[in-house]
Amino acid sequence: MFVLNPVLSRDSVLVGYFSLCQLRLINDAQFPWFVLVPQRNNVTEIYQLSNEDRLKLLSESCLLAEVLNDAFSATKLNIAAIGNHVPQLHVHHIVRYASDACWPAPVWGRLDAIPYTDENLAKILQKIQLRLSDVLTLPSDGAERCF
């Protein structure tokens, strides 16, 4: 059974499930910031995935990037698998704007997070879930829904 790192669980909300990855939203309203987490235990690096899972991860990442660019009209998308603080493999997808508070620097460690309000959380989840409705399985009623 797949086990999510407790830091990822604490800092994000489940958006839904692709065939390989959980899609999660980081609880920082300053940036539309999503994370793909391959549902494989004991994997810290992309090369540790099977060839089939690597292709799935790339496909899911590219699809998410296209949707985020379309949904948020990004200046730039920052996509990265860092893992220095949370070793479980996860791939960040951060929508960036030339007008955001950290531009052009990376967002990591720059600003304290500003949590989403319930209303804004519902809006962003609906926006993404609707655009991915053909490929994303939504959480069941009993699954986590808010921070």
Residue pairs with C-beta under 8 A, 6 or more apart in sequence:
2 39
2 40
2 41
3 41
4 22
4 37
4 88
5 86
5 87
5 88
5 90
7 85
7 86
8 24
8 35
8 37
8 86
8 88
8 90
9 144
11 26
11 27
11 113
12 24
12 25
12 26
12 27
12 35
13 24
13 25
13 27
13 121
13 125
13 144
13 145
13 146
13 147
14 22
14 23
14 24
14 139
14 143
14 144
14 145
15 23
15 24
15 25
15 34
15 125
15 128
15 129
15 136
15 139
16 22
16 23
16 129
16 132
16 136
16 137
16 138
16 139
17 23
17 39
17 136
17 137
17 139
18 36
18 56
18 60
18 135
18 136
18 137
19 56
19 60
19 135
20 38
20 39
20 40
20 53
20 56
20 57
20 60
21 36
21 37
21 38
21 39
21 56
21 57
21 60
21 91
22 36
22 37
22 39
23 34
23 35
23 36
23 64
23 128
23 132
23 136
24 34
24 35
24 36
24 37
25 33
25 34
25 35
25 121
25 124
25 125
25 128
26 33
26 34
26 35
26 92
26 113
27 113
27 115
27 116
27 147
28 113
28 114
28 115
28 116
29 114
29 115
29 116
29 117
29 120
30 100
30 101
30 107
30 111
30 113
30 114
31 94
31 95
31 96
31 100
31 107
32 68
32 71
32 72
32 94
32 95
32 124
33 92
33 93
33 94
33 95
33 107
34 64
34 68
34 92
34 93
34 94
34 128
35 90
35 91
35 92
35 93
36 57
36 60
36 61
36 64
36 90
36 91
36 93
37 88
37 89
37 90
37 91
38 49
38 53
38 57
38 89
38 90
40 49
40 53
40 89
43 49
43 88
43 89
44 83
44 87
44 88
44 89
45 81
45 83
45 89
46 54
46 57
46 81
46 89
47 54
48 89
49 57
49 89
57 91
61 79
61 91
61 93
63 132
63 135
64 93
64 132
65 77
65 79
65 93
67 128
67 131
67 132
68 74
68 77
68 93
68 95
68 128
69 77
69 95
70 131
71 127
71 128
71 131
72 95
74 95
74 96
74 97
75 96
75 97
75 98
75 103
76 96
77 93
77 94
77 95
77 96
78 92
78 93
78 94
78 96
78 106
78 107
79 91
79 92
79 93
79 94
80 91
80 92
81 89
81 90
81 91
81 92
82 92
82 108
83 89
83 90
94 107
96 102
96 103
96 107
97 103
98 104
100 107
101 110
101 111
102 110
102 111
115 147
116 124
116 147
118 146
121 146
121 147
129 136
129 138
139 145
